Structure formats: structure tokens, C-alpha cells
Amino acid sequence: MGPLVAEFERLAAEAFGSQHAVMVNSGSSANLLAVAAAVLDPRIDLNPGDEVLVPAVSWATTYYPLHQYGLRLKFVDIDVDTLNMDLDLAEQAIGPRTKGVFAVNLLGNPNDFARLTALAQQHGLVLLEDNCESLGARFEERSAGTFGLMGTLSSFFSHHISTMEGGLVLTDDEPLHQMLVSLRAHGWTRELPVDNHVHPKTGDAFDDLFRFVLPGYNVRPLEMSGALGIHQLAKAPGLIAGRRENAAYFLEVMASLAGDVRVQRETGESSWFGFSLVLEGALAGRRREVVAAFAEAGIEARPIVAGNFTKNPVMRHLDTVVPDELPAADTIDANGLFVGNHHFPIRPALDLLRDTLAAVR
């Protein structure tokens, strides 16, 4: 980790409209550092035992850092159309112990941040953003990942840009930025300026080599990843534009299957990580048959993230509050799947997708 990582961080902050960007070795690590900094910062009212609202459909490492810092996960059902947290239900779920919300922008689709930020402000909630699947998404002319106190991005090899492995934390807050820099590398002060918000330094380079002040990690990225990131970031506008063009055609061809396949409803400007398919009507309950037909046609498919995450056995290890019913997440769990997108034109593949679904129907 050296000057190329630093340059990638500078360019990323500029590209997404944030004051600071801190690169780490994965989006999962980015989530970990964001939660760690929020809990450890004495200015922020987020402490072990507090509840944090989370959507019932997301990736595992949205949830694990919250658990690892002693926070209680309060699950909220999703909107079956947007696949993001149902904000009506989120508002109803806020109780006296609720101190935060970890919003997830799923499959490229941003949340309704006009409402979500107002909700957080009204109830004094810490808003964090897991934007790992949605680099390049925008809401009201602002980049997703910049609405919360901190927001995370991923540059995993299958995501919008790739540094093979990598992630970023965005923030406008200078003390949090410095905490993230320290947490990224063992919790030491080495990369911090002499005058900093984390812990006083002596100013003696030798004495300040191994001074540990936060319970940190080693989640530093490689310099090669920073080098890749610089070039990938320059291409990002074109990559997102290509994905959006494919999405326009996807919505066009899928119109012929309306009533049998529900597709994701865009909020703001999605960066279209992939194309979700929720089977209903004549295809309801037939996901296994659809997946087999896709495999026969050479179409790869995946579950929509982890479906209803509360059905995973790992839940027995987590401190959670789970509603009696999560009907939308259950629908995704039983009848949801998604296929990939790319930045280059894929019209023939989307025609094949439609034709294969029509044949099963």
C-alpha cells in the first residue's frame, strides 16, 4: 500500500462527491471498518446493545460487523419491487433502543434517500450505507454511498469496477476518516498526521512507529489494487452507461412476461449490478424448473443475494429482533433469482433469457 492506493482514494472521493475515501482489501472489510468507527467514535451515540435496522435481504457481511460490535440486528422486510428496505416498515420498527440503520442498495438500486435521511434525522439514527453492489448508482444527482455518515463500495472482480479484491469507505467527516485509516492498519497512529483527531503523536518518527490506539485490523489493500483502481475508475462512467443501456433493453424484452415475472423497479438511477426475476403467476413455485432451463440454455443464475437471510443457520449466533412475518423476503427466498449484467451489449443474451422463460411458462 503506497502512493497508487492514495491516488486511487483521492480520485474515488472526487468521482463520488465525498471528502474522503479509504481503500481496504474488500467491500466486506469496508463494512467492518465503517461499523467499527461508528461504535468507537465517542461523538456518535451507537453502542453495544443498541438496535440497528437492517433489511431482511442482503449479503452476510452487511450483518456480521454489527454483531461483532455488540449491536442488535433488527430485521425489516423489503419492498418486493425495489428489493430495498420497506421504509414504511422501517419507520414502524423504530423503538426506544433503535440507534441506527444500515441501508443496503441492492443489485445497483439506490434507496429513496430523500425519505430515509429524513427518517434518520427525525429519530436521531446513525445512517450507514452498504453500497457494495451499487457503485455508480445515483439518487437526485448524488452518488449512492454518500448519503450516510459513511458509505461502502466494493471493487471485487465481478462488480462494476474491479481491482480483483478491494473496497472503499466514503465519508465527509475528517475524524472518522482518520479513525478508518488507523483501523485499517492495526489501529496504530503511523499514517496519521502529528496533529490528528485520534490520538496525540510525539512527532518522533521512531517513537510513533508502533503506537496502537484503536482495536484495529490488517485490511490494507495491495498497491497493485490501487493501480488497477485508478484505471478502472476512469472507465467507470462508460461501464455504468453500458449497464444502463442493457437494462433499458432488459425492461423492454421482459414486458412480454408481465404477470409471470416481476423485475426490479428502479429508484433514482440504478447502476444495474444484475437483473432480478421474481417468479409469479404461471411461474410461481417453479424456480427449480427455471434454473434447470437456464442451465440447459447456458444462462447462469444466482439467488437474489441470500434470499430471506433470517432463514440461515448462522442466525443462532447473532443477537437479533425478527418480525413474526417477512412476506416479501419469503417471496424472494422462494421465487427470486437474478442473472448478470455487463458493460458491453448483451441483447442476444437478453433475447435468450426472455425466450427461455417463455418456453418454461
C-alpha positions as CSV (number, residue, x, y, z in Angstrom):
1,M,0.0,0.0,0.0
2,G,1.6,3.2,-1.2
3,P,1.2,6.3,-3.4
4,L,-1.0,4.5,-6.0
5,V,-3.6,3.5,-3.3
6,A,-3.5,7.1,-2.1
7,E,-4.1,8.4,-5.6
8,F,-7.0,6.0,-6.1
9,E,-8.5,7.1,-2.8
10,R,-8.2,10.8,-3.9
11,L,-9.8,10.1,-7.3
12,A,-12.6,8.0,-5.9
13,A,-13.5,10.7,-3.4
14,E,-13.6,13.2,-6.2
15,A,-15.6,10.9,-8.5
16,F,-18.3,10.1,-6.0
17,G,-18.5,13.6,-4.4
18,S,-17.1,12.7,-1.0
19,Q,-14.5,14.4,1.1
20,H,-12.6,11.2,1.9
21,A,-12.2,7.7,0.6
22,V,-10.3,4.9,2.4
23,M,-9.3,1.9,0.4
24,V,-9.3,-1.6,2.0
25,N,-9.0,-5.1,0.8
26,S,-12.7,-5.9,0.2
27,G,-16.2,-4.5,0.5
28,S,-16.8,-6.7,3.5
29,S,-13.8,-5.1,5.2
30,A,-15.2,-1.7,4.3
31,N,-18.4,-2.6,6.2
32,L,-16.4,-3.8,9.1
33,L,-14.4,-0.6,9.4
34,A,-17.4,1.6,9.0
35,V,-19.3,-0.1,11.8
36,A,-16.1,-0.1,14.0
37,A,-15.5,3.6,13.5
38,A,-19.2,4.4,14.2
39,V,-19.1,2.5,17.5
40,L,-15.6,3.6,18.6
41,D,-16.1,7.3,17.9
42,P,-17.1,8.9,21.2
43,R,-19.1,11.6,19.4
44,I,-21.5,9.0,17.9
45,D,-24.3,7.6,20.0
46,L,-24.0,4.0,18.8
47,N,-23.0,1.5,21.5
48,P,-23.1,-2.3,22.2
49,G,-26.7,-3.4,22.9
50,D,-28.2,-0.7,20.6
51,E,-30.5,-1.8,17.8
52,V,-29.7,-1.2,14.1
53,L,-32.3,-1.6,11.4
54,V,-31.3,-3.9,8.6
55,P,-33.1,-5.2,5.5
56,A,-34.1,-8.9,5.6
57,V,-32.4,-9.4,2.2
58,S,-28.7,-8.7,1.9
59,W,-25.2,-10.2,1.9
60,A,-23.8,-11.8,5.0
61,T,-21.2,-9.1,5.7
62,T,-23.8,-6.4,6.0
63,Y,-24.9,-8.1,9.2
64,Y,-21.7,-9.6,10.7
65,P,-19.8,-6.4,11.6
66,L,-22.9,-5.2,13.5
67,H,-22.9,-8.4,15.5
68,Q,-19.2,-8.3,16.1
69,Y,-19.5,-4.9,17.7
70,G,-22.3,-6.0,20.0
71,L,-25.2,-4.4,18.2
72,R,-28.6,-6.0,17.9
73,L,-29.8,-6.5,14.4
74,K,-33.5,-5.5,13.9
75,F,-34.7,-7.0,10.7
76,V,-37.1,-5.2,8.4
77,D,-38.9,-6.6,5.4
78,I,-38.1,-5.4,2.0
79,D,-40.2,-3.8,-0.8
80,V,-40.7,-6.7,-3.3
81,D,-40.4,-4.3,-6.2
82,T,-37.3,-2.2,-5.3
83,L,-35.7,-5.1,-3.2
84,N,-34.6,-2.5,-0.7
85,M,-35.8,-1.9,2.8
86,D,-39.5,-1.1,3.1
87,L,-39.4,2.3,4.6
88,D,-43.0,2.2,5.9
89,L,-42.0,-0.9,7.9
90,A,-38.7,0.7,8.9
91,E,-40.5,3.6,10.5
92,Q,-42.8,1.3,12.3
93,A,-39.8,-0.7,13.6
94,I,-38.1,2.2,15.3
95,G,-38.2,1.8,19.1
96,P,-36.5,3.3,22.1
97,R,-33.4,1.2,21.7
98,T,-33.1,1.8,17.9
99,K,-30.0,3.9,17.2
100,G,-29.0,3.2,13.7
101,V,-30.0,2.0,10.2
102,F,-27.6,0.1,7.8
103,A,-29.2,0.8,4.4
104,V,-28.4,-1.6,1.6
105,N,-28.6,-0.5,-2.1
106,L,-29.4,-3.9,-3.6
107,L,-28.3,-5.0,-7.1
108,G,-27.4,-1.5,-8.1
109,N,-30.6,0.1,-6.9
110,P,-30.4,3.1,-4.5
111,N,-32.8,3.6,-1.7
112,D,-35.2,6.5,-1.5
113,F,-32.7,8.7,0.4
114,A,-35.0,11.7,0.5
115,R,-37.3,9.8,2.8
116,L,-34.6,7.7,4.5
117,T,-32.4,10.6,5.5
118,A,-35.4,12.5,6.8
119,L,-36.4,9.4,8.8
120,A,-32.9,9.1,10.3
121,Q,-32.8,12.8,11.2
122,Q,-36.3,12.8,12.7
123,H,-35.4,9.8,15.0
124,G,-31.7,10.6,15.6
125,L,-30.5,7.5,13.9
126,V,-27.0,6.9,12.6
127,L,-27.3,6.2,8.9
128,L,-24.7,3.9,7.3
129,E,-24.8,2.8,3.7
130,D,-23.8,-0.6,2.2
131,N,-23.3,0.4,-1.4
132,C,-21.1,-2.5,-2.3
133,E,-23.4,-3.8,-5.1
134,S,-24.3,-0.3,-6.4
135,L,-21.2,1.6,-7.3
136,G,-22.3,4.3,-9.8
137,A,-25.9,4.5,-8.7
138,R,-27.3,7.9,-8.1
139,F,-30.3,9.5,-6.3
140,E,-31.3,13.1,-7.0
141,E,-28.0,13.8,-8.7
142,R,-26.0,12.5,-5.8
143,S,-23.9,9.3,-5.7
144,A,-25.2,6.4,-3.6
145,G,-22.7,5.7,-0.8
146,T,-22.6,9.4,0.2
147,F,-25.9,9.8,2.0
148,G,-24.9,8.2,5.2
149,L,-22.3,9.1,7.8
150,M,-20.2,6.5,6.0
151,G,-20.8,4.5,2.9
152,T,-19.0,1.5,1.5
153,L,-18.1,0.3,-2.1
154,S,-16.7,-2.9,-3.5
155,S,-14.3,-3.4,-6.4
156,F,-14.5,-7.2,-6.3
157,F,-13.7,-8.8,-9.7
158,S,-17.4,-9.4,-10.6
159,H,-18.5,-5.8,-9.7
160,H,-18.9,-2.6,-11.6
161,I,-15.2,-1.8,-11.4
162,S,-12.5,-4.4,-10.5
163,T,-9.3,-4.3,-8.5
164,M,-9.7,-8.1,-8.2
165,E,-10.3,-7.6,-4.5
166,G,-10.9,-4.3,-2.9
167,G,-13.3,-1.9,-1.2
168,L,-13.7,1.7,-0.1
169,V,-15.2,3.6,2.7
170,L,-16.5,7.1,1.9
171,T,-17.1,9.8,4.4
172,D,-17.2,13.6,4.7
173,D,-16.1,13.5,8.4
174,E,-12.4,14.2,9.0
175,P,-12.2,12.5,12.5
176,L,-13.9,9.4,11.1
177,H,-11.6,9.4,8.1
178,Q,-8.6,9.4,10.4
179,M,-10.1,6.6,12.5
180,L,-10.7,4.5,9.4
181,V,-7.0,5.0,8.4
182,S,-5.9,3.8,11.8
183,L,-8.3,0.9,12.0
184,R,-7.2,-0.3,8.5
185,A,-3.7,-0.9,9.7
186,H,-3.6,-2.4,13.2
187,G,-5.1,0.6,15.0
188,W,-1.7,2.3,15.0
189,T,-1.0,6.0,14.5
190,R,1.7,5.7,11.9
191,E,-0.3,7.0,8.9
192,L,-1.9,9.8,10.9
193,P,-0.7,13.4,10.9
194,V,1.1,14.7,14.0
195,D,-2.0,16.8,14.8
196,N,-4.9,14.4,14.5
197,H,-8.3,13.6,16.0
198,V,-7.5,10.0,17.1
199,H,-4.5,10.2,19.5
200,P,-1.6,12.7,20.0
201,K,1.6,11.7,18.4
202,T,5.1,12.5,19.8
203,G,6.4,13.8,16.4
204,D,9.3,11.4,16.8
205,A,9.2,9.1,13.8
206,F,10.8,6.2,15.7
207,D,8.6,6.5,18.8
208,D,5.4,6.7,16.6
209,L,6.2,3.6,14.6
210,F,4.3,1.1,16.8
211,R,1.8,3.1,18.9
212,F,-1.5,1.3,19.0
213,V,-4.6,3.3,20.0
214,L,-7.6,1.5,18.4
215,P,-8.5,-2.2,18.2
216,G,-7.8,-2.3,14.5
217,Y,-7.1,-4.9,11.8
218,N,-4.9,-5.5,8.9
219,V,-7.2,-5.0,6.0
220,R,-4.9,-2.9,3.8
221,P,-5.1,-3.2,0.1
222,L,-2.2,-4.0,-2.2
223,E,-0.5,-1.3,-4.2
224,M,-1.4,-3.3,-7.3
225,S,-5.1,-2.9,-6.4
226,G,-4.7,0.8,-6.2
227,A,-3.0,0.9,-9.6
228,L,-5.9,-1.1,-11.1
229,G,-8.4,1.1,-9.4
230,I,-7.0,4.3,-10.9
231,H,-7.6,3.0,-14.5
232,Q,-10.9,1.3,-13.6
233,L,-12.3,4.5,-12.1
234,A,-11.5,6.4,-15.3
235,K,-13.6,3.9,-17.2
236,A,-16.5,3.8,-14.7
237,P,-18.8,6.3,-16.4
238,G,-18.7,4.3,-19.6
239,L,-19.1,1.0,-17.8
240,I,-22.2,2.3,-15.9
241,A,-23.7,3.7,-19.1
242,G,-23.3,0.3,-20.8
243,R,-25.0,-1.4,-18.0
244,R,-27.9,1.1,-18.1
245,E,-28.3,0.6,-21.8
246,N,-28.6,-3.2,-21.3
247,A,-31.1,-2.5,-18.5
248,A,-33.3,-0.5,-20.9
249,Y,-33.4,-3.4,-23.3
250,F,-34.0,-5.9,-20.4
251,L,-37.0,-4.0,-19.3
252,E,-38.3,-3.9,-22.9
253,V,-38.0,-7.6,-23.5
254,M,-39.3,-8.6,-20.1
255,A,-42.5,-6.6,-20.7
256,S,-43.8,-9.6,-22.7
257,L,-43.6,-11.7,-19.5
258,A,-45.5,-9.2,-17.2
259,G,-47.7,-11.0,-14.7
260,D,-45.3,-14.0,-14.6
261,V,-42.0,-12.3,-13.9
262,R,-41.6,-9.3,-11.6
263,V,-38.5,-7.2,-12.3
264,Q,-36.8,-4.7,-10.0
265,R,-38.3,-1.2,-10.0
266,E,-35.6,1.4,-10.3
267,T,-35.3,4.1,-7.6
268,G,-33.3,7.1,-8.8
269,E,-30.6,5.9,-11.2
270,S,-29.7,2.2,-10.7
271,S,-26.2,1.1,-11.8
272,W,-27.8,-2.3,-12.6
273,F,-25.5,-4.8,-11.0
274,G,-27.7,-7.6,-12.4
275,F,-31.3,-8.3,-13.4
276,S,-33.6,-9.7,-10.8
277,L,-36.5,-12.0,-11.6
278,V,-39.3,-12.8,-9.2
279,L,-41.4,-15.6,-10.5
280,E,-45.2,-15.2,-10.1
281,G,-48.3,-16.1,-12.0
282,A,-47.7,-19.2,-14.2
283,L,-44.1,-19.4,-13.0
284,A,-44.7,-19.1,-9.2
285,G,-43.2,-22.1,-7.3
286,R,-41.2,-23.2,-10.4
287,R,-37.8,-21.7,-9.7
288,R,-36.0,-25.1,-9.8
289,E,-37.5,-25.7,-13.2
290,V,-36.5,-22.3,-14.4
291,V,-32.9,-22.7,-13.1
292,A,-32.7,-26.0,-14.9
293,A,-33.9,-24.5,-18.2
294,F,-31.4,-21.6,-17.8
295,A,-28.6,-24.1,-17.2
296,E,-29.6,-26.0,-20.4
297,A,-29.5,-22.7,-22.3
298,G,-26.2,-21.7,-20.9
299,I,-27.6,-18.9,-18.7
300,E,-26.0,-18.6,-15.2
301,A,-28.3,-17.6,-12.4
302,R,-28.0,-16.9,-8.7
303,P,-30.3,-16.5,-5.7
304,I,-31.1,-12.8,-5.0
305,V,-28.3,-12.4,-2.6
306,A,-29.1,-14.7,0.3
307,G,-32.9,-14.6,0.0
308,N,-34.5,-14.2,3.4
309,F,-31.3,-14.0,5.5
310,T,-33.1,-14.9,8.7
311,K,-33.6,-18.4,7.4
312,N,-29.8,-19.0,7.5
313,P,-28.4,-21.3,10.3
314,V,-25.9,-18.6,11.3
315,M,-28.8,-16.7,12.9
316,R,-28.4,-18.7,16.1
317,H,-25.1,-16.9,16.7
318,L,-26.5,-13.4,16.2
319,D,-28.4,-11.1,18.5
320,T,-31.5,-10.2,16.5
321,V,-35.0,-9.0,16.5
322,V,-37.0,-10.7,13.7
323,P,-40.6,-9.9,12.9
324,D,-43.1,-12.7,13.0
325,E,-43.6,-12.5,9.3
326,L,-41.3,-11.3,6.4
327,P,-43.6,-12.0,3.4
328,A,-41.6,-10.0,0.8
329,A,-38.3,-11.6,1.8
330,D,-40.0,-15.0,1.8
331,T,-41.2,-14.3,-1.7
332,I,-37.7,-13.5,-2.8
333,D,-36.4,-16.6,-0.9
334,A,-38.8,-19.0,-2.7
335,N,-39.3,-17.4,-6.1
336,G,-36.4,-15.0,-6.7
337,L,-33.3,-15.3,-8.8
338,F,-31.1,-13.0,-10.8
339,V,-28.9,-13.0,-13.8
340,G,-25.8,-11.0,-14.6
341,N,-25.3,-7.8,-16.5
342,H,-22.2,-6.4,-18.2
343,H,-20.9,-3.2,-19.6
344,F,-20.8,-4.4,-23.2
345,P,-24.0,-5.0,-25.3
346,I,-25.8,-8.3,-24.4
347,R,-29.0,-8.0,-26.4
348,P,-28.8,-11.6,-27.9
349,A,-28.3,-12.9,-24.3
350,L,-31.4,-11.0,-23.1
351,D,-33.4,-12.3,-26.0
352,L,-32.4,-15.8,-25.0
353,L,-33.4,-15.1,-21.4
354,R,-36.8,-14.0,-22.5
355,D,-37.3,-16.9,-24.8
356,T,-36.2,-19.5,-22.2
357,L,-38.6,-18.1,-19.6
358,A,-41.4,-18.0,-22.2
359,A,-40.7,-21.7,-23.1
360,V,-41.0,-22.7,-19.4
361,R,-44.1,-20.7,-19.0
